[in-house]
Amino acid sequence: MSGSIRKRSVVIAGHRTSISLEPEFWSALKDIARKRNASINDLVTEIDKMRAARDEAGNLSSALRVYVLQSLTGAPPAAPVAAAKPAP
């Protein structure tokens, strides 16, 4: 792994943001998007929505790395939790 982290721009819900990823993770993310017939922006948006639904405190770059790792190991990415919580 080269380890040289590079900032890249993506668009999430119409807003441009930057993510910092190693080239190997970026390449794997592009491969996953291609296999799903999705754009990088669409895939990153989906991962960001899952992260928000789980109320994760980590940053988007970390969530992308975990998603790539889960995809490569065959582990299913964690599904978003239901929006409505059951009443007490």
Backbone hydrogen bonds, N-H to C=O, Kabsch-Sander energy under -0.5 kcal/mol:
donor,donor_aa,acceptor,acceptor_aa,energy
5,I,3,G,-1.1
6,R,21,L,-2.3
8,R,19,I,-2.7
10,V,17,T,-2.9
12,I,10,V,-0.5
12,I,15,H,-2.9
13,A,11,V,-0.5
15,H,12,I,-2.1
17,T,10,V,-2.9
19,I,8,R,-2.8
21,L,6,R,-2.1
21,L,19,I,-0.6
26,W,22,E,-2.2
27,S,23,P,-2.6
28,A,24,E,-2.1
29,L,25,F,-2.6
30,K,26,W,-2.4
31,D,27,S,-2.2
32,I,28,A,-2.4
33,A,29,L,-2.4
34,R,30,K,-2.6
35,K,31,D,-2.5
36,R,32,I,-1.5
37,N,34,R,-1.4
38,A,33,A,-2.9
43,L,39,S,-2.4
44,V,40,I,-3.0
45,T,41,N,-2.3
46,E,42,D,-2.2
47,I,43,L,-2.4
48,D,44,V,-2.5
49,K,45,T,-2.3
50,M,46,E,-2.1
51,R,47,I,-2.3
52,A,48,D,-2.4
53,A,49,K,-2.5
54,R,50,M,-1.6
55,D,52,A,-1.1
56,E,51,R,-2.3
63,A,59,N,-1.9
64,L,60,L,-2.4
65,R,61,S,-2.0
66,V,62,S,-2.4
67,Y,63,A,-2.3
68,V,64,L,-2.4
69,L,65,R,-2.5
70,Q,66,V,-2.9
71,S,67,Y,-2.4
72,L,68,V,-2.5
73,T,69,L,-2.0
74,G,70,Q,-0.7
75,A,70,Q,-1.1
